[in-house]
Amino acid sequence: REYLLRYMRRCEQGLSYPIRLSPLLQYEHKDHEPALFTRKYPVTTLVLLFFLFAIIGWCWEVVLHLLSEGTFVNRGVLHGPWLPIYGVGGTVVLIVLKKFRNKPWLTFLLSMVLCGIIEYFTSLILEKVQGMRWWDYSGYFMNFQGRICLEGLVVFALGGCAAVYLVAPSLDHLFCKIPMKIKKIICVVLVVLFVADMAYSAFVPNIGEGITDNDVARIEIKKSDVLIASDFLLI
């Protein structure tokens, strides 16, 4: 009740958009808090959203490759059906840009910046650690070192806005219907599987045609093969 009174005062002052006129999510939580995109998400919801975004990103990449090349390929560094860069990007946008949610245009621009930083340093770290690239935008318009490009950043920004204003609020409403004990169990199981996948992939990364078959990756793989052959001859 106190929340609703504060909300009504903000509507009268022109600081909040009346729910009755909003095209977005005209329902309430069981705790009677209006289901606005300005809400604060609990940890369990953020964990579930992370995995959901990661799985959606994996499906997106797999479908794109299937449509363009006609073959199914398990995209990404890991072996599981998830791409953590999408999960990190989505959850970071939700957390870091919380105070900018009432300005969609600013959320869009800042999402481009945040996702660009995440994608650039992910590419850099993977190349330093594994010696290969899982993507290369060298032929794309306005790319930087082949690690990020304008087209990719626009797609990430659109996805970030969709997550902030549509996907996350809708799913949080559904997650609230799941008993907390069950949600915690689901989160623990997903985290354990994800950590196990990361540990295994650190030693046996997911590579091959359609995954790391860009020019840089081929060069690095050949270098690795030469080093292994040299070590074998020395032995």
Sequence and secondary structure as in RCSB ss.txt:
>XXXX:A:sequence
REYLLRYMRRCEQGLSYPIRLSPLLQYEHKDHEPALFTRKYPVTTLVLLFFLFAIIGWCWEVVLHLLSEGTFVNR
GVLHGPWLPIYGVGGTVVLIVLKKFRNKPWLTFLLSMVLCGIIEYFTSLILEKVQGMRWWDYSGYFMNFQGRICL
EGLVVFALGGCAAVYLVAPSLDHLFCKIPMKIKKIICVVLVVLFVADMAYSAFVPNIGEGITDNDVARIEIKKSD
VLIASDFLLI
>XXXX:A:secstr
 HHHHHHHHHHHTTSS  GGG SS   B TT  B  TT    HHHHHHHHHHHHHHHHHHHHHHHHHHHSS    
SSSSSS  HHHHHHHHHHHHHTGGGTT HHHHHHHHHHHHHHHHHHHHHHHHHHHS  S   TTSTTEETTTEEH
HHHHHHHHHHHHIIIIIHHHHHHHHTTS HHHHHHHHHHHHHHHHHHHHHHHHS   STTTS SHHHHHHHHHHH
HHHHHHHHH 
